[in-house]
């Protein structure tokens, strides 16, 4: 009975992480050095991603009857959980980029906006740029035609304005 009472706060903590989360990624961190783990945690924290190691059974209990329950098959061996409530691609993007420097880090799978993705699917999601980058590209593509139109109108105005001045002088 005492063991169950000790585990309930941990299950509640994980359930609160899942509540409102856009993304949860499960990773195998075996083989990372302390320095690498510290760097990874720092990068994730700066991006607003919660990264923590939990027992697989605790994650299973917290995920029960939620979309995150699909993570069950990935909950084998040492498991760390990266959760973001604000940016759906941030955990996968940061973990995939970090894994290039530390190949022992392995994404097992994840849930993105209530859909399950295996390790390959998470790699594909990691390739999606951040929301800010996508918005920048959108605004850039919208700004370009407007800027071109403004230049053309300005050239027409200069041409017409210059022609009228020359005609009035003659």
C-alpha positions as a Markdown table, in Angstrom:
| # | Residue | x | y | z |
|---|---|---|---|---|
| 1 | Unk | 0.0 | 0.0 | 0.0 |
| 2 | Unk | 2.8 | 2.4 | 0.8 |
| 3 | Unk | 4.5 | 1.8 | -2.5 |
| 4 | Unk | 1.3 | 2.8 | -4.4 |
| 5 | Unk | 1.0 | 6.0 | -2.4 |
| 6 | Unk | 4.6 | 6.9 | -3.2 |
| 7 | Unk | 4.1 | 6.3 | -6.9 |
| 8 | Unk | 0.8 | 8.3 | -7.2 |
| 9 | Unk | 2.5 | 11.8 | -7.2 |
| 10 | Unk | 4.9 | 10.7 | -10.0 |
| 11 | Unk | 2.0 | 9.3 | -12.1 |
| 12 | Unk | 0.1 | 12.6 | -11.4 |
| 13 | Unk | 3.2 | 14.6 | -12.5 |
| 14 | Unk | 3.4 | 12.7 | -15.8 |
| 15 | Unk | -0.4 | 13.0 | -16.4 |
| 16 | Unk | -0.1 | 16.8 | -15.9 |
| 17 | Unk | 2.8 | 16.9 | -18.4 |
| 18 | Unk | 0.5 | 15.0 | -20.9 |
| 19 | Unk | -2.4 | 17.4 | -20.2 |
| 20 | Unk | -2.4 | 19.9 | -23.0 |
| 21 | Unk | 0.8 | 18.6 | -24.6 |
| 22 | Unk | 1.2 | 18.9 | -28.3 |
| 23 | Unk | 4.0 | 16.4 | -28.5 |
| 24 | Unk | 5.6 | 13.7 | -26.4 |
| 25 | Unk | 8.7 | 11.9 | -27.6 |
| 26 | Unk | 10.2 | 8.8 | -26.0 |
| 27 | Unk | 13.9 | 8.4 | -26.3 |
| 28 | Unk | 16.6 | 5.9 | -25.3 |
| 29 | Unk | 19.4 | 7.9 | -23.7 |
| 30 | Unk | 21.8 | 5.0 | -23.0 |
| 31 | Unk | 25.4 | 5.8 | -23.7 |
| 32 | Unk | 25.1 | 9.6 | -23.3 |
| 33 | Unk | 27.9 | 11.1 | -21.2 |
| 34 | Unk | 26.9 | 13.4 | -18.4 |
| 35 | Unk | 28.2 | 16.4 | -20.4 |
| 36 | Unk | 26.1 | 15.4 | -23.4 |
| 37 | Unk | 23.0 | 14.9 | -21.3 |
| 38 | Unk | 23.5 | 18.3 | -19.7 |
| 39 | Unk | 23.8 | 19.9 | -23.1 |
| 40 | Unk | 20.7 | 18.1 | -24.4 |
| 41 | Unk | 18.7 | 19.1 | -21.3 |
| 42 | Unk | 19.8 | 22.8 | -21.7 |
| 43 | Unk | 18.8 | 22.9 | -25.4 |
| 44 | Unk | 15.4 | 21.3 | -24.7 |
| 45 | Unk | 14.8 | 23.6 | -21.7 |
| 46 | Unk | 15.6 | 26.7 | -23.8 |
| 47 | Unk | 13.0 | 25.6 | -26.3 |
| 48 | Unk | 10.3 | 25.1 | -23.6 |
| 49 | Unk | 10.5 | 21.3 | -23.7 |
| 50 | Unk | 10.2 | 19.3 | -20.5 |
| 51 | Unk | 12.7 | 16.4 | -20.5 |
| 52 | Unk | 12.8 | 13.9 | -17.8 |
| 53 | Unk | 13.5 | 10.2 | -17.1 |
| 54 | Unk | 10.6 | 8.2 | -15.7 |
| 55 | Unk | 9.9 | 4.5 | -15.1 |
| 56 | Unk | 8.1 | 2.9 | -18.0 |
| 57 | Unk | 5.3 | 1.7 | -15.7 |
| 58 | Unk | 4.7 | 5.2 | -14.4 |
| 59 | Unk | 4.4 | 6.5 | -18.0 |
| 60 | Unk | 2.0 | 3.7 | -18.8 |
| 61 | Unk | -0.3 | 4.5 | -15.8 |
| 62 | Unk | -0.3 | 8.2 | -16.6 |
| 63 | Unk | -1.0 | 7.6 | -20.3 |
| 64 | Unk | -3.9 | 5.2 | -19.7 |
| 65 | Unk | -7.0 | 6.3 | -21.6 |
| 66 | Unk | -5.3 | 9.2 | -23.4 |
| 67 | Unk | -3.8 | 9.5 | -26.9 |
| 68 | Unk | -0.4 | 9.0 | -25.2 |
| 69 | Unk | -1.3 | 5.4 | -24.4 |
| 70 | Unk | 0.0 | 4.5 | -27.9 |
| 71 | Unk | 3.5 | 5.0 | -26.6 |
| 72 | Unk | 3.2 | 1.7 | -24.7 |
| 73 | Unk | 5.2 | -0.5 | -27.2 |
| 74 | Unk | 8.1 | 2.0 | -27.0 |
| 75 | Unk | 8.3 | 1.8 | -23.3 |
| 76 | Unk | 11.1 | -0.7 | -23.0 |
| 77 | Unk | 14.5 | -0.2 | -21.4 |
| 78 | Unk | 15.7 | 3.1 | -20.2 |
| 79 | Unk | 13.3 | 5.8 | -21.2 |
| 80 | Unk | 13.3 | 9.6 | -21.2 |
| 81 | Unk | 10.3 | 11.6 | -22.1 |
| 82 | Unk | 10.4 | 15.0 | -24.0 |
| 83 | Unk | 7.2 | 16.9 | -23.8 |
| 84 | Unk | 6.2 | 20.2 | -25.4 |
| 85 | Unk | 2.9 | 22.1 | -24.9 |
| 86 | Unk | 3.8 | 24.9 | -27.3 |
| 87 | Unk | 5.8 | 23.7 | -30.3 |
| 88 | Unk | 4.7 | 20.4 | -31.8 |
| 89 | Unk | 8.0 | 19.8 | -33.7 |
| 90 | Unk | 10.5 | 21.2 | -31.1 |
| 91 | Unk | 11.3 | 18.0 | -29.2 |
| 92 | Unk | 11.8 | 15.9 | -32.3 |
| 93 | Unk | 13.8 | 18.6 | -34.1 |
| 94 | Unk | 16.1 | 19.2 | -31.1 |
| 95 | Unk | 16.5 | 15.4 | -30.4 |
| 96 | Unk | 17.2 | 14.6 | -34.0 |
| 97 | Unk | 19.8 | 17.4 | -34.3 |
| 98 | Unk | 21.5 | 16.3 | -31.1 |
| 99 | Unk | 21.6 | 12.7 | -32.2 |
| 100 | Unk | 23.8 | 13.7 | -35.1 |
| 101 | Unk | 26.5 | 14.6 | -32.6 |
| 102 | Unk | 25.6 | 11.8 | -30.2 |
| 103 | Unk | 24.4 | 8.8 | -32.2 |
| 104 | Unk | 23.7 | 6.8 | -29.1 |
| 105 | Unk | 20.6 | 8.9 | -28.5 |
| 106 | Unk | 17.7 | 7.2 | -30.2 |
| 107 | Unk | 14.1 | 8.4 | -30.7 |
| 108 | Unk | 11.8 | 5.4 | -30.1 |
| 109 | Unk | 8.6 | 7.1 | -31.1 |
| 110 | Unk | 6.2 | 9.8 | -30.2 |
| 111 | Unk | 2.8 | 11.4 | -30.2 |
| 112 | Unk | 2.3 | 14.6 | -32.2 |
| 113 | Unk | -1.1 | 16.3 | -31.9 |
| 114 | Unk | -2.7 | 13.0 | -30.8 |
| 115 | Unk | -1.2 | 10.9 | -33.6 |
| 116 | Unk | 1.4 | 8.2 | -33.0 |
| 117 | Unk | 4.6 | 8.1 | -35.0 |
| 118 | Unk | 7.3 | 5.5 | -34.9 |
| 119 | Unk | 11.0 | 6.4 | -34.9 |
| 120 | Unk | 11.0 | 7.0 | -38.7 |
| 121 | Unk | 7.9 | 9.1 | -38.5 |
| 122 | Unk | 9.6 | 11.2 | -35.7 |
| 123 | Unk | 12.6 | 11.7 | -38.0 |
| 124 | Unk | 10.2 | 13.1 | -40.7 |
| 125 | Unk | 8.6 | 15.4 | -38.1 |
| 126 | Unk | 12.1 | 16.6 | -37.0 |
| 127 | Unk | 12.6 | 17.8 | -40.6 |
| 128 | Unk | 9.6 | 20.2 | -40.3 |
| 129 | Unk | 10.8 | 23.7 | -39.5 |
| 130 | Unk | 9.6 | 25.5 | -36.4 |
| 131 | Unk | 6.5 | 27.6 | -36.3 |
| 132 | Unk | 8.5 | 30.8 | -36.3 |
| 133 | Unk | 10.5 | 29.8 | -39.3 |
| 134 | Unk | 7.4 | 28.7 | -41.2 |
| 135 | Unk | 5.7 | 32.1 | -40.3 |
| 136 | Unk | 8.8 | 33.9 | -41.5 |
| 137 | Unk | 8.7 | 32.1 | -44.8 |
| 138 | Unk | 5.0 | 32.8 | -45.2 |
| 139 | Unk | 5.4 | 36.5 | -44.5 |
| 140 | Unk | 8.5 | 36.7 | -46.7 |
| 141 | Unk | 6.6 | 35.1 | -49.6 |
| 142 | Unk | 3.7 | 37.5 | -49.0 |
| 143 | Unk | 5.9 | 40.5 | -48.8 |
| 144 | Unk | 7.8 | 39.8 | -52.1 |
| 145 | Unk | 4.9 | 40.4 | -54.5 |
| 146 | Unk | 3.8 | 43.5 | -52.6 |
| 147 | Unk | 7.4 | 44.9 | -52.7 |
| 148 | Unk | 7.6 | 44.2 | -56.5 |
| 149 | Unk | 4.2 | 45.9 | -57.1 |
| 150 | Unk | 5.4 | 48.9 | -55.1 |
| 151 | Unk | 8.6 | 49.1 | -57.2 |
| 152 | Unk | 6.7 | 48.9 | -60.4 |
| 153 | Unk | 4.2 | 51.6 | -59.3 |
| 154 | Unk | 7.1 | 53.8 | -58.2 |
| 155 | Unk | 8.9 | 53.4 | -61.5 |
| 156 | Unk | 5.6 | 54.3 | -63.4 |
| 157 | Unk | 5.1 | 57.3 | -61.1 |
| 158 | Unk | 8.8 | 58.5 | -61.8 |
| 159 | Unk | 8.4 | 57.9 | -65.5 |
| 160 | Unk | 5.1 | 59.9 | -65.6 |
| 161 | Unk | 6.3 | 62.5 | -63.2 |
| 162 | Unk | 9.5 | 63.0 | -65.2 |
| 163 | Unk | 7.7 | 63.1 | -68.5 |
| 164 | Unk | 5.2 | 65.8 | -67.3 |
| 165 | Unk | 8.0 | 68.0 | -66.0 |
| 166 | Unk | 9.8 | 67.9 | -69.3 |
| 167 | Unk | 6.6 | 68.6 | -71.2 |
| 168 | Unk | 5.7 | 71.7 | -69.1 |
| 169 | Unk | 9.2 | 73.2 | -69.5 |
| 170 | Unk | 9.0 | 73.0 | -73.3 |
